[in-house]
Amino acid sequence: MRRPITRRPLLALLAAPLLPTLLALPTAAQAQGFPSRPITIVVPATPGGAIDITARLIGAKLAAAWGQPVAIENKAGAAGMLGSDTVAKAAPDGHTLALVASSHAINPSMYRKLPFDTVKSFEPVVQTHMVPLVLVVNRELPVKTVPELVTLVKAKGGQASYASSGNGGAPHMSAELFSSVVGVDMTHVPYKGSTAAHPDLIAGRTLLMFDTVAAVAPQVKGGKLNALAVTTTRRSSALPEVPTMAEAGIKGYDTSTWGGLLAPAGTPREVVAKINAEVNKALASSDVREKLAVAGIEPVGGTPAQFGGFIQSEMQRWAQVAQRAGIQPE
């Protein structure tokens, strides 16, 4: 005897194909209504640097596109971790974002305990930019090329000193990478920021430094420091006459500092995609590109997946550099 189909199973059968669509409705509706209030972009650094400049340019574009104010909040401290931690603990709705620098991927190699998980506590949104570094030396140093510098440093037997903007930043780690690639020993002299390091380098109390093009270009153009090479595979538009490391004879060397937007973990994928699309549009606009170029900043863009993969590759890369340099996490 055939059993009749009851009402409840019949309704379940009819609803089953619609279940994925019904489950997707809340996040889709949330993305459609985003943003519903002002947005905050936390910059875990002091004003005036590359991530601050980029955040303000992007913020202005987002405000114009969405009709909601975008506030830039500078929250420096603890190698960028203070500001990033604020965003990691914010509501995962896309209204609070962080524009982090390359130190975000370096910090796990420098500190034993972070207040968040570098990967799991965030949703990658988009890599916004990169900034080439440039190898600069005291202008009185009797070298004109990178190979000549390497010969000089080797002759000093570990007594050559290099300046950096601080422990764990891209300039510090780029110098350590350079030491590893060319096989030299140098003494690290960290300062509290690039501008604090420049006077001693100009006076000859330190020999060399890796610094961002944006920070050191005025000193180079003013004849106070000599630039030997930029650290990327392409020349910088801000210092077009300066060769790349490869052109200078150092093969396999490529580094930079960079920035990108992160949202708190759990932010709906549709909201992340909406922010990503608008930021990519902003980075492609001619006025933003022109203003970034003046500051020696190069726009990047791309997908959330690309940025997430890039962060993990950077973490692995700098962990290897730190290990070879014998750097012990604090």
C-alpha positions in Angstrom: 0.0 0.0 0.0 1.5 3.4 -1.0 1.8 5.9 1.8 0.5 9.4 1.2 2.9 12.3 1.1 2.3 14.3 4.2 2.2 18.1 4.1 5.5 18.7 6.0 7.7 16.5 3.8 6.1 17.9 0.7 6.9 21.5 1.8 10.5 20.4 2.7 10.9 18.9 -0.8 9.6 22.1 -2.4 11.9 24.4 -0.2 15.1 22.4 -0.6 16.2 23.9 -3.9 15.5 27.4 -2.6 17.5 26.9 0.7 20.9 28.2 -0.6 19.2 31.3 -2.1 17.3 31.9 1.2 20.5 31.6 3.2 22.3 34.1 0.9 19.6 36.7 1.2 20.8 38.3 4.6 24.4 38.8 3.4 23.3 40.0 -0.1 20.9 42.5 1.5 23.6 43.6 3.9 26.0 44.3 1.0 23.2 46.1 -0.9 22.6 48.4 2.0 26.3 48.9 2.7 27.5 51.4 3.9 24.7 52.4 6.2 26.8 54.8 8.4 30.2 56.6 8.3 33.3 54.4 7.6 36.5 54.6 9.5 39.9 53.6 8.0 42.4 53.0 10.8 46.0 53.9 9.8 48.4 52.2 12.3 51.0 54.9 11.8 51.6 58.6 12.2 50.3 61.0 9.5 52.3 61.7 6.4 53.5 58.3 5.4 52.6 56.2 2.4 49.7 54.3 4.1 48.3 57.6 5.5 48.5 59.3 2.1 46.9 56.4 0.3 44.1 56.0 3.0 43.2 59.7 2.6 43.0 59.5 -1.2 41.0 56.3 -1.2 38.8 57.6 1.6 37.8 60.7 -0.4 36.9 58.5 -3.3 34.7 56.2 -1.2 32.9 59.1 0.4 32.1 60.6 -2.9 30.9 57.3 -4.3 28.8 56.2 -1.4 27.6 59.4 0.2 28.9 58.5 3.6 31.8 60.2 5.5 35.1 58.3 5.6 37.2 59.2 8.6 41.0 58.4 8.7 42.1 57.6 12.2 45.8 57.5 12.8 46.6 55.0 15.6 50.3 54.4 15.7 52.2 52.2 18.2 53.6 48.8 18.8 54.9 48.4 15.3 51.5 49.0 13.8 49.8 46.3 16.0 47.9 48.8 18.1 45.8 50.2 15.3 45.4 46.8 13.6 44.2 45.2 16.8 41.4 47.9 17.0 40.1 46.7 13.7 40.5 43.0 14.5 38.1 43.5 17.4 35.7 45.8 15.5 32.2 44.7 14.3 32.7 42.6 11.1 30.4 44.8 8.9 32.8 46.7 6.7 32.4 50.0 8.4 35.8 49.7 10.2 38.9 48.9 8.1 42.7 49.0 8.5 45.2 50.2 5.9 48.2 48.2 7.1 51.8 48.4 5.9 54.3 45.6 5.2 55.2 45.4 8.9 51.9 43.5 9.3 53.5 40.5 7.6 56.9 41.0 9.3 55.7 41.3 12.9 55.1 37.5 13.4 58.9 37.1 12.9 59.7 39.9 15.3 57.3 39.3 18.2 56.5 36.1 20.0 53.0 37.2 21.0 50.7 39.3 18.9 47.3 40.5 20.1 45.7 39.0 17.0 46.3 36.3 14.4 47.9 38.0 11.4 45.8 35.9 8.9 42.7 34.6 10.8 41.7 37.8 12.5 41.2 39.7 9.2 39.6 39.5 5.8 41.9 40.7 3.1 40.2 43.4 0.9 42.8 44.7 -1.6 46.5 45.5 -1.8 46.5 49.3 -2.4 50.0 50.2 -3.2 53.7 49.5 -3.0 56.7 51.8 -2.5 60.2 51.0 -3.8 63.0 51.3 -1.3 66.3 52.9 -2.3 69.8 52.1 -1.1 71.5 55.4 -0.1 74.9 56.1 1.2 76.8 59.0 2.8 77.8 61.3 -0.1 81.5 61.3 1.1 81.7 57.5 0.9 84.2 56.6 -2.0 81.7 54.4 -3.8 79.6 55.0 -6.9 78.1 51.5 -7.4 76.6 48.7 -5.4 79.5 46.3 -6.1 81.9 49.0 -4.9 79.9 49.3 -1.7 79.9 45.6 -1.1 83.7 45.5 -1.5 84.0 48.4 1.1 81.6 46.8 3.6 83.5 43.4 3.3 86.8 45.2 4.0 85.3 46.6 7.2 84.7 43.1 8.5 81.4 43.7 10.2 82.2 47.2 11.4 80.1 48.9 8.8 76.9 50.3 10.2 73.5 50.8 8.5 70.6 52.9 9.7 67.0 51.9 9.7 63.6 53.5 10.6 63.2 50.9 13.4 63.3 47.2 14.2 61.2 45.0 12.1 60.2 47.5 9.4 60.7 47.0 5.7 63.9 49.1 5.6 65.5 47.0 8.4 64.5 43.7 6.9 65.5 44.8 3.4 69.0 45.5 4.7 69.1 42.1 6.3 68.1 40.6 3.0 70.8 42.5 1.2 73.4 41.2 3.7 72.3 37.7 3.0 72.3 38.0 -0.8 75.7 39.7 -1.1 77.3 37.9 1.9 78.3 40.8 4.2 78.0 41.5 7.9 76.8 44.9 9.1 75.8 46.5 12.4 72.2 47.6 12.6 71.5 51.0 14.1 67.7 51.5 14.5 66.1 54.9 14.8 62.6 56.0 15.6 61.5 56.7 12.1 63.3 57.6 8.8 63.7 61.3 9.4 65.5 60.6 12.7 68.0 58.4 10.9 68.8 60.9 8.1 71.0 63.4 10.1 73.5 60.7 11.2 73.6 59.2 7.7 74.3 62.6 6.2 76.9 63.3 8.8 78.7 60.0 8.1 78.0 58.4 11.5 76.3 55.6 9.6 77.3 54.4 6.2 74.2 53.4 4.4 70.4 52.9 4.7 67.5 51.4 2.9 64.6 53.8 2.9 61.5 54.4 0.9 61.8 56.5 -2.2 59.1 58.8 -0.8 61.1 59.5 2.4 64.6 59.9 1.0 64.1 61.4 -2.5 64.4 65.0 -1.2 67.8 64.2 0.4 69.0 62.5 -2.9 67.8 65.3 -5.1 69.2 67.9 -2.7 72.7 66.3 -3.0 72.9 65.3 0.6 72.9 61.5 0.0 73.9 59.3 -3.0 71.4 56.7 -4.3 73.0 53.5 -5.6 70.0 51.4 -6.5 66.2 50.9 -6.0 65.1 47.6 -4.5 62.4 46.7 -7.0 62.6 45.0 -10.4 61.6 48.3 -12.1 63.0 51.8 -11.8 61.1 54.3 -9.7 59.3 57.1 -11.5 60.4 59.4 -8.6 64.1 58.6 -9.2 64.3 57.4 -12.8 68.0 57.8 -13.1 68.7 55.3 -10.3 69.3 51.7 -11.5 67.5 48.7 -10.0 69.5 46.2 -7.9 69.5 43.8 -10.9 70.9 46.5 -13.2 73.5 47.3 -10.5 74.7 43.6 -10.6 72.8 42.2 -7.6 70.6 39.4 -9.0 67.6 37.9 -7.2 67.0 40.9 -4.9 63.5 42.4 -4.9 61.8 44.1 -2.0 59.6 47.0 -1.2 57.2 48.3 1.4 53.5 48.0 0.7 50.0 48.7 2.0 46.6 47.2 1.8 43.1 47.2 3.3 41.9 44.6 5.8 38.5 44.1 7.3 37.7 42.3 10.6 37.3 38.5 10.2 33.7 37.5 9.5 32.9 40.5 7.3 30.5 39.3 4.7 32.1 38.3 1.4 29.7 40.5 -0.6 30.6 43.6 1.5 34.4 42.8 1.0 33.7 42.5 -2.7 31.9 45.9 -2.8 34.7 47.7 -1.0 37.3 45.9 -3.3 35.6 47.0 -6.4 35.3 50.7 -5.3 38.9 50.8 -4.2 40.2 49.3 -7.4 38.2 52.0 -9.2 39.8 54.7 -7.1 43.3 53.3 -7.7 42.7 53.4 -11.4 41.5 57.0 -11.5 44.0 59.5 -13.0 43.9 62.0 -10.2 44.7 59.4 -7.5 47.5 57.9 -9.6 49.1 61.3 -10.2 49.0 62.2 -6.5 50.5 58.8 -5.5 53.2 59.2 -8.1 54.3 62.6 -6.7 54.8 60.8 -3.3 56.7 57.9 -4.9 53.8 55.5 -4.3 52.8 53.0 -7.0 49.1 51.8 -7.0 48.5 48.0 -7.1 44.9 46.8 -6.8 43.6 43.3 -7.4 41.3 40.8 -5.7 40.9 39.9 -2.0 42.3 36.4 -2.7 45.4 37.9 -4.4 46.1 40.1 -1.4 45.5 37.3 1.1 48.0 35.1 -0.8 50.5 37.9 -1.0 50.4 38.5 2.8 51.1 34.8 3.5 54.0 34.7 1.0 55.4 37.9 2.6 55.2 36.3 6.1 57.1 33.2 4.9 59.7 35.3 3.1 60.5 37.6 6.0 60.5 34.7 8.4 63.3 33.1 6.4 65.2 36.4 6.3 64.9 36.8 10.1 66.0 33.2 10.6 69.1 33.6 8.4 69.9 36.9 10.2 69.6 35.3 13.6 66.8 37.6 14.7 65.1 36.3 17.8 61.4 37.3 18.4 61.0 39.6 21.4 
